Amino acid sequence: MILYPDFTEEKENATVLYFNAGGRDPQTLLRELESTYACYSAAGTVQKDGKTYVALEINTDEPLV
């Protein structure tokens, strides 16, 4: 099953994907996301609007090939 982000944030050289943990263990969610979004450059948990999100940062300034 592919997990889709709740929202994204554009930075200068990266896109950050935010996935709502929804009461689940964020580390378990991160392991699930690693299999789908293997190209991420950084990961962590953040609090936004009182909710816990797993955030994956994907570099956009590097060529894909």
N, C-alpha and C positions, 0 to 999 in steps of 0.2 A: 504494500500500500504506500503510495506517495503522499507525504505530508506537505501541505502548502502553507506558506507563511500567512499570518494574520495581517501583517503589513510590512512594508519595506521602507528603508531610509537611504537616500542617495548621499554619499560623501564624495569628496573630490576624486579619490582613486579607488573607491570601493562601494559596494552595495551591501547593506546590512539587512538580513532577513530575520524577522521576529516571529517566533512560534510560541503560542500561549501554552504554558505548562499545564494549565487547567487542573491543578491539584495533584498532578503526577510528579514523581521524582524527576527533577530537571536533568540529572545525570542519565537516567534511563531514556528520557526523550532525546538527549544529545546522542547517545549510542544509536538510536533509531535513525536520527537525521544523518549521521555519518555515512550510512550506507547509500543514501540518496544524494546527498550534497557533499561528495568527496572532494570537491574543488575549493572548499572554504579555507581561508587563511588564518582565521581566529574564531574562537567560540567562547561563550560565557553566558552567565545568567544576569538579567537586569530586571529592575522593578520599574514599571511604567503604569500610571493610572491605577496603582494599587494591585496590579497583577504581576505575576512572575512569568518572564519570557526567557526562552533560550534564544540567544542571538548568534547568528552565523555571519561572519564578514567574508565577502568574496571580492578579491582584488579585481578591478576592472581596467587597470593600466597595463596588464601583462597580456601578450598575445596568446591566443588559445592553442596555437600549433607551434 
